[in-house]
Amino acid sequence: MDSGDTAQRSLEHWSEWGLPEMEKFYALATEDYRQLALAADWAALLGERAHPGWSLLDVACGSGKFPTALVKYTAAASLPGVAYDLLDPSAFSIATARAALAPPFMARNDLVMPLQELPSSCGPYDVVWATHALYALPPAELDAAMARFALALAPGGLGFVAQATARSHYLAFYDAYRAGVRDATPYTTAEQVAASLRTAGMNVREQVISYETGTSDRDAAEGFLQRCAFDDTVSIEEMEAAPILGEYLASCRRPDGSYVFSNEVALLWM
């Protein structure tokens, strides 16, 4: 199996043609970022690192949903402006995230590359975070990426990773998809990321949050699930009929036909 298959499909879907599917995905997944925003006193945590010329690296920035949630649900907007570097292998993602930023997050450098290729000349940063960002990172490259994460963080800085655990919907769904629809490289779990960060010498404190997302709209559920697999070639009916995956999805369905997905996310603080 090509270890880059999951990563390649992920990259292909972070594109203009993947936008309709992305919008359906975020109809549910925006809740992921609201939960992160409410999980800590972000104004205080960031305020402790704020100083003239402070900087932040957003690893695999996606579409900028996390900084958007911080501005919406916390007092982060009251903080002094921070130079915000956007890192992602998708130029489309970086452009989307840049357009979404609002004070105190002031877009600076566009870094179109994976974390493990970040030049040593970048950083160190006062804040480095990766929020629901590392699932498609090839397993063989995880340690190199987390070593670069550690080196990018300034002494006394704030490092933060939010990643679903092996028990969460994103991982359980993809495992069932791989078993019942298409063999592929597994997603990276929070447990693997935490272990890799510790190997890189980071002192990691773990916090776990649990919550549910759901919908009674089958079209929305289909788009969300297709995005969870980075595969828009399989319909929701085919998913429901597939071995193993169908059983998993049946466990997520309520008597009224709606879907409810259980999420467990590890917040890794450094």
C-alpha positions in Angstrom: 0.0 0.0 0.0 1.3 3.5 -0.8 1.8 5.3 2.5 0.9 8.6 0.8 -2.5 7.5 -0.5 -4.5 9.0 2.4 -2.3 12.1 2.4 -2.7 12.5 -1.4 -6.5 12.2 -1.4 -6.6 14.7 1.5 -4.5 17.2 -0.4 -6.6 16.7 -3.6 -9.8 17.5 -1.7 -8.4 20.7 -0.2 -9.1 22.5 -3.5 -11.6 24.6 -5.4 -13.4 21.6 -6.8 -13.7 20.1 -3.3 -15.5 23.2 -1.9 -19.1 22.0 -2.1 -18.2 18.8 -0.1 -16.1 21.0 2.3 -19.1 23.2 3.0 -21.3 20.1 3.8 -18.5 18.8 6.1 -18.3 22.1 8.0 -22.1 22.1 8.5 -21.2 19.6 11.3 -17.5 20.0 11.8 -17.6 23.7 12.8 -18.7 22.3 16.1 -15.2 20.8 16.6 -13.7 24.3 16.7 -16.4 25.8 18.9 -15.6 23.0 21.4 -11.9 23.8 21.3 -12.6 27.5 21.8 -14.7 26.8 24.9 -12.3 24.3 26.3 -9.8 26.8 27.7 -9.3 30.4 28.7 -7.7 31.3 25.4 -7.5 35.1 26.1 -5.5 34.4 29.2 -3.3 31.6 27.7 -2.4 33.7 24.6 -2.2 36.9 26.7 0.6 35.4 28.7 2.7 35.1 25.6 1.7 38.4 24.0 4.5 40.9 23.5 5.5 43.4 20.7 6.5 41.3 17.7 5.0 38.0 18.9 4.3 35.3 16.4 2.1 32.2 15.8 2.4 29.2 13.5 -0.8 27.5 12.4 0.2 24.0 11.3 -1.9 22.6 8.5 -4.2 25.6 8.8 -7.1 24.2 6.8 -9.7 26.9 6.2 -9.1 28.9 9.4 -12.0 27.6 11.4 -10.1 27.6 14.7 -9.0 31.3 14.8 -12.5 32.2 13.6 -14.0 30.3 16.6 -11.6 32.0 19.0 -12.7 35.4 17.8 -16.3 34.5 17.9 -16.5 32.6 21.3 -13.6 34.1 23.4 -12.1 37.4 24.3 -9.1 36.8 22.0 -10.0 39.8 19.8 -8.9 42.1 22.7 -5.3 40.8 22.5 -2.5 42.7 20.7 -2.0 41.8 17.1 0.0 38.6 16.5 2.0 37.8 13.3 0.2 34.7 12.0 2.1 32.3 9.7 -0.1 29.9 7.7 1.4 26.5 6.9 -0.3 23.9 4.8 0.7 21.8 1.7 -2.5 23.2 0.0 -2.2 26.7 -1.4 -6.0 26.8 -1.6 -6.2 26.1 2.1 -3.8 28.9 3.0 -5.7 31.4 0.8 -9.0 30.3 2.4 -7.6 30.6 6.0 -5.9 33.9 5.2 -9.2 35.4 4.1 -10.9 34.2 7.3 -8.4 35.8 9.7 -9.5 38.7 11.9 -7.7 40.6 14.7 -5.7 39.8 16.7 -4.6 37.3 14.0 -2.6 39.2 11.4 -1.6 37.0 8.4 2.1 37.1 7.6 3.9 34.3 5.8 2.2 31.7 3.5 4.2 28.5 3.9 3.0 26.0 1.3 4.6 22.8 2.6 4.1 20.1 5.1 5.4 20.7 8.6 8.4 18.4 8.3 9.7 20.6 5.5 9.5 23.8 7.4 12.9 25.6 7.1 14.9 26.1 10.2 14.9 29.8 9.4 11.2 30.0 10.3 10.6 30.6 14.0 10.9 30.1 16.8 7.2 31.0 17.4 5.6 32.1 20.7 2.6 29.9 19.8 2.4 26.8 17.6 -0.8 24.9 17.1 -2.3 22.2 15.0 -6.1 21.7 15.4 -7.7 18.7 13.8 -4.8 19.0 11.3 -2.6 15.8 11.5 -4.9 12.9 10.5 -3.5 12.4 7.0 0.1 12.9 8.0 2.0 9.7 6.8 2.9 7.5 9.7 6.5 7.3 8.6 6.8 11.1 8.7 5.1 11.7 12.1 8.3 11.7 14.2 10.0 14.1 11.8 7.0 16.4 11.8 6.7 16.5 15.6 10.4 17.1 16.0 10.0 20.1 13.7 6.9 21.2 15.8 9.1 21.1 18.9 11.9 23.1 17.3 9.5 25.7 16.0 8.3 26.5 19.5 10.2 29.2 21.4 11.2 28.5 25.0 8.3 29.3 27.2 6.0 29.3 24.3 2.6 27.7 24.0 2.3 24.5 21.9 -1.2 23.0 21.3 -2.5 20.1 19.3 -6.1 19.0 19.1 -6.5 15.5 17.6 -9.3 12.9 17.8 -8.5 9.8 19.7 -8.7 6.2 18.3 -12.2 6.0 19.8 -13.6 9.1 18.2 -15.8 9.2 15.1 -13.1 10.4 12.7 -10.8 7.5 13.5 -13.5 4.8 14.0 -15.2 5.8 10.7 -12.0 5.8 8.7 -11.0 2.4 10.1 -14.4 1.0 9.1 -14.1 2.7 5.7 -10.7 1.1 5.2 -12.0 -2.3 6.2 -15.3 -2.2 4.2 -14.7 0.1 1.2 -11.1 0.9 0.3 -7.8 -0.2 1.8 -5.7 2.8 2.8 -3.2 4.2 5.2 -4.8 4.7 8.6 -5.4 8.2 10.0 -3.0 9.3 12.7 -4.5 9.2 16.2 -4.1 11.6 19.1 -2.3 8.8 21.0 0.3 8.5 18.3 0.8 12.3 18.1 1.2 12.5 21.9 3.8 9.7 21.9 5.7 11.3 19.0 5.8 14.7 20.7 7.2 13.1 23.9 9.8 11.4 21.8 10.7 14.8 20.5 11.3 15.9 24.1 8.1 17.8 24.7 6.4 17.9 28.1 2.8 17.1 27.1 -0.3 17.5 29.3 -3.4 15.8 28.0 -7.0 17.0 28.3 -9.9 15.1 26.7 -13.2 16.5 25.6 -16.3 14.6 24.4 -19.3 15.8 22.5 -21.7 14.8 19.7 -22.5 16.2 16.3 -25.3 15.1 14.1 -27.9 15.8 11.3 -31.2 14.5 10.0 -30.3 15.7 6.5 -29.1 12.8 4.5 -27.4 15.0 1.8 -25.5 16.8 4.6 -24.6 13.5 6.2 -23.3 12.1 2.9 -21.1 15.2 2.2 -19.8 15.1 5.8 -18.9 11.4 5.6 -17.4 11.7 2.1 -15.1 14.4 3.5 -14.3 12.2 6.5 -12.9 9.7 4.0 -11.7 12.2 1.4 -13.7 10.1 -1.1 -16.6 11.6 -2.9 -17.0 8.6 -5.2 -19.0 6.5 -2.6 -22.6 7.4 -1.8 -24.2 7.3 1.6 -26.3 4.3 0.4 -23.1 2.5 -0.6 -21.5 3.3 2.7 -24.6 1.9 4.6 -24.5 -1.3 2.5 -20.7 -1.8 2.8 -19.4 -4.5 5.2 -18.1 -3.2 8.5 -18.7 0.4 7.5 -22.4 -0.2 7.3 -22.4 -1.7 10.8 -20.5 1.3 12.1 -23.0 3.7 10.5 -25.9 1.7 11.8 -24.6 2.3 15.3 -24.6 6.0 14.7 -28.3 6.1 13.4 -31.2 7.1 15.6 -34.7 5.6 15.2 -35.8 8.6 13.2 -33.0 8.1 10.7 -30.8 10.9 11.8 -27.1 10.5 12.3 -25.3 11.3 15.6 -21.5 11.0 15.8 -19.6 10.7 19.0 -16.4 12.7 19.2 -13.5 12.3 21.7 -10.7 14.8 21.2 -7.4 14.9 23.0 -6.1 18.4 23.7 -2.3 18.2 23.9 -0.7 21.2 25.8 3.0 21.9 25.7 
